[in-house]
Amino acid sequence: MNEVEKAYLAAIVDGEGCITITNSAGRSHQLVLVVNMNSKEVIDHIARIMGCNIRQGRTTSAGNESYQVSASGNKAKAIISEIKPYLVGKVKQAELALLFPVHKHGTPLAITNEMVRTRNIIMHGIRAYNN
C-alpha cells in the first residue's frame, strides 16, 4: 500500500468502516476490520487496496445493493497498523486493535485465561468507542 492508498483507506474506514472484535462462545475472539457501502466502484478499489474479497451485503430499504470488504486477525492488524497515522475518528479503536493478541496463521491455538481477559478488555474498550 502506498501512502496515498493508506490515507484514502483511512478516510473510508473513518467514515464507512468499523474496527471491532467479534466474540463467540466466550473464548473465541476475532479482530475484524470491515468497510460496508453501496458504491460498487469504490468498494472494488477498497478491496484491491486491502487485498480482500468483496461480499454482497443486504439490500437497503431504498433498494440499493450494499457491498462489504473485511479483513480479520493478523491481516486486519497489519492494515490497521498501516492506516493508523491517517485515521482521525477511529484512532482509539485502532490503538486498542493493535494491542489485540492474535495468533500466527497455522500455529496451534492455545488460548490462556489471561489472553481471554486481555481480549475481553480490548473488545469492551473498542465497543465503547464505537457507540
Backbone hydrogen bonds in HBPLUS format (Angstrom, degrees):
<---DONOR---> <-ACCEPTOR-->    atom                        ^
c    i                          cat <-CA-CA->   ^        H-A-AA   ^      H-
h    n   atom  resd res      DA  || num        DHA   H-A  angle D-A-AA Bond
n    s   type  num  typ     dist DA aas  dist angle  dist       angle   num
A0006-LYS N   A0002-ASN O   2.93 MM   4  6.24 154.8  2.00 154.3 162.4     1
A0007-ALA N   A0003-GLU O   2.99 MM   4  6.19 163.2  2.02 148.8 152.5     2
A0008-TYR N   A0004-VAL O   2.86 MM   4  6.05 160.4  1.90 150.5 156.7     3
A0009-LEU N   A0005-GLU O   2.85 MM   4  5.93 169.1  1.86 150.4 153.6     4
A0010-ALA N   A0006-LYS O   2.92 MM   4  6.06 156.3  1.98 145.7 152.7     5
A0011-ALA N   A0007-ALA O   3.02 MM   4  6.26 156.8  2.08 146.8 152.3     6
A0012-ILE N   A0008-TYR O   3.02 MM   4  6.34 156.8  2.07 150.7 157.3     7
A0013-VAL N   A0009-LEU O   2.82 MM   4  6.05 163.8  1.84 154.7 159.3     8
A0014-ASP N   A0010-ALA O   2.83 MM   4  6.02 160.2  1.86 150.4 156.0     9
A0015-GLY N   A0011-ALA O   3.12 MM   4  6.32 149.8  2.21 141.1 148.3    10
A0016-GLU N   A0012-ILE O   2.59 MM   4  5.50 169.7  1.60 164.0 167.8    11
A0017-GLY N   A0013-VAL O   2.98 MM   4  3.88 139.6  2.15 111.9 115.3    12
A0036-ASN N   A0016-GLU O   3.40 MM  20  6.16 169.8  2.41 152.5 150.4    13
A0018-CYS N   A0034-VAL O   2.75 MM  16  5.18 139.1  1.91 150.8 158.6    14
A0034-VAL N   A0018-CYS O   2.92 MM  16  5.18 164.1  1.94 151.0 156.4    15
A0020-THR N   A0032-VAL O   2.96 MM  12  5.40 169.8  1.97 159.4 162.7    16
A0032-VAL N   A0020-THR O   2.87 MM  12  5.40 166.2  1.89 160.4 157.8    17
A0022-THR N   A0030-GLN O   2.85 MM   8  5.13 159.1  1.89 150.1 150.6    18
A0030-GLN N   A0022-THR O   2.96 MM   8  5.13 148.9  2.06 137.9 142.2    19
A0024-SER N   A0028-SER O   2.95 MM   4  5.30 157.3  2.00 146.0 153.3    20
A0028-SER N   A0024-SER O   3.19 MM   4  5.30 148.4  2.29 159.8 163.0    21
A0073-GLY N   A0031-LEU O   2.89 MM  42  5.15 143.7  2.02 143.7 148.0    22
A0033-LEU N   A0071-ALA O   2.85 MM  38  5.28 163.4  1.88 159.9 163.3    23
A0071-ALA N   A0033-LEU O   2.89 MM  38  5.28 151.4  1.98 148.5 157.9    24
A0035-VAL N   A0069-VAL O   2.86 MM  34  5.34 156.8  1.91 159.1 166.1    25
A0069-VAL N   A0035-VAL O   2.90 MM  34  5.34 157.6  1.95 154.1 161.6    26
A0037-MET N   A0067-TYR O   2.92 MM  30  5.48 157.3  1.98 154.2 161.4    27
A0067-TYR N   A0037-MET O   2.71 MM  30  5.48 160.3  1.75 155.5 160.6    28
A0043-ILE N   A0039-SER O   2.96 MM   4  6.15 166.0  1.98 152.0 156.5    29
A0044-ASP N   A0040-LYS O   2.89 MM   4  5.96 150.0  1.98 145.4 153.0    30
A0045-HIS N   A0041-GLU O   3.29 MM   4  6.54 152.9  2.37 138.5 144.9    31
A0045-HIS N   A0042-VAL O   3.06 MM   3  5.12 115.3  2.50  95.9 111.2    32
A0046-ILE N   A0042-VAL O   2.90 MM   4  6.24 157.5  1.95 152.7 159.5    33
A0047-ALA N   A0043-ILE O   2.85 MM   4  5.98 161.0  1.88 148.6 153.5    34
A0048-ARG N   A0044-ASP O   3.08 MM   4  6.31 152.3  2.16 142.2 149.3    35
A0049-ILE N   A0045-HIS O   3.01 MM   4  6.31 161.2  2.05 150.4 155.2    36
A0050-MET N   A0046-ILE O   2.87 MM   4  6.07 165.2  1.89 156.8 160.8    37
A0051-GLY N   A0047-ALA O   2.80 MM   4  5.68 128.5  2.07 137.2 150.4    38
A0052-CYS N   A0047-ALA O   3.05 MM   5  5.05 153.3  2.12 139.5 145.6    39
A0055-ARG N   A0068-GLN O   2.74 MM  13  5.08 163.9  1.76 153.8 159.3    40
A0068-GLN N   A0055-ARG O   2.73 MM  13  5.08 155.9  1.79 155.9 162.4    41
A0057-GLY N   A0066-SER O   2.65 MM   9  4.84 158.9  1.69 133.0 135.1    42
A0066-SER N   A0058-ARG O   3.18 MM   8  5.73 125.9  2.49 134.6 148.8    43
A0060-THR N   A0064-ASN O   2.71 MM   4  5.17 163.6  1.74 156.2 157.6    44
A0063-GLY N   A0060-THR O   2.84 MM   3  5.13 160.5  1.88 112.6 117.9    45
A0076-ALA N   A0072-SER O   3.36 MM   4  4.63 161.9  2.40  96.7 100.1    46
A0077-LYS N   A0073-GLY O   3.01 MM   4  6.31 162.5  2.04 153.2 158.7    47
A0078-ALA N   A0074-ASN O   2.88 MM   4  6.07 155.2  1.95 147.1 153.3    48
A0079-ILE N   A0075-LYS O   3.03 MM   4  6.27 161.8  2.07 151.7 156.1    49
A0080-ILE N   A0076-ALA O   2.88 MM   4  6.07 169.4  1.90 157.1 160.4    50
A0081-SER N   A0077-LYS O   2.95 MM   4  6.06 154.5  2.02 143.6 150.7    51
A0082-GLU N   A0078-ALA O   3.11 MM   4  6.36 149.7  2.20 142.0 149.4    52
A0082-GLU N   A0079-ILE O   3.07 MM   3  5.14 117.4  2.48  96.0 111.2    53
A0083-ILE N   A0079-ILE O   3.00 MM   4  6.31 152.4  2.08 154.7 162.2    54
A0084-LYS N   A0080-ILE O   2.90 MM   4  5.69 133.3  2.12 147.3 157.1    55
A0086-TYR N   A0083-ILE O   2.88 MM   3  5.56 151.1  1.97 124.5 133.3    56
A0087-LEU N   A0084-LYS O   3.15 MM   3  5.19 154.0  2.22 106.0 113.7    57
A0094-ALA N   A0090-LYS O   3.03 MM   4  6.20 155.8  2.09 144.7 151.7    58
A0095-GLU N   A0091-VAL O   2.86 MM   4  6.15 159.7  1.90 155.2 160.8    59
A0096-LEU N   A0092-LYS O   3.04 MM   4  6.29 162.4  2.07 150.8 154.7    60
A0097-ALA N   A0093-GLN O   2.84 MM   4  6.01 158.0  1.88 147.5 154.7    61
A0098-LEU N   A0094-ALA O   2.96 MM   4  6.16 150.6  2.04 151.0 157.3    62
A0099-LEU N   A0096-LEU O   2.95 MM   3  5.20 147.6  2.05 105.6 116.0    63
A0100-PHE N   A0097-ALA O   3.06 MM   3  5.14 151.2  2.14 102.5 111.5    64
A0107-THR N   A0104-LYS O   3.13 MM   3  5.76 159.3  2.18 140.6 139.3    65
A0116-VAL N   A0112-THR O   3.05 MM   4  6.40 155.7  2.11 149.6 156.1    66
A0117-ARG N   A0113-ASN O   2.97 MM   4  6.26 159.2  2.01 148.2 153.4    67
A0118-THR N   A0114-GLU O   2.90 MM   4  6.16 163.7  1.93 151.5 155.9    68
A0119-ARG N   A0115-MET O   2.86 MM   4  6.01 166.7  1.88 152.3 156.2    69
A0120-ASN N   A0116-VAL O   2.90 MM   4  6.07 156.2  1.95 148.3 154.9    70
A0121-ILE N   A0117-ARG O   2.96 MM   4  6.22 160.4  2.00 152.5 157.3    71
A0122-ILE N   A0118-THR O   3.02 MM   4  6.26 166.9  2.03 155.0 158.1    72
A0123-MET N   A0119-ARG O   2.81 MM   4  5.94 161.8  1.84 149.8 155.7    73
A0124-HIS N   A0120-ASN O   2.92 MM   4  6.11 168.3  1.94 153.8 155.9    74
A0125-GLY N   A0121-ILE O   2.98 MM   4  6.15 150.8  2.06 144.6 153.3    75
A0126-ILE N   A0122-ILE O   2.91 MM   4  6.16 164.9  1.93 158.4 161.1    76
A0127-ARG N   A0123-MET O   2.95 MM   4  6.16 164.6  1.97 151.3 156.2    77
A0128-ALA N   A0124-HIS O   2.98 MM   4  6.08 148.0  2.08 139.4 147.5    78
A0129-TYR N   A0125-GLY O   3.21 MM   4  6.53 152.8  2.29 145.2 151.4    79
A0130-ASN N   A0126-ILE O   2.91 MM   4  6.18 141.6  2.06 147.0 159.1    80
A0131-ASN N   A0127-ARG O   3.16 MM   4  6.32 127.4  2.45 141.0 151.7    81
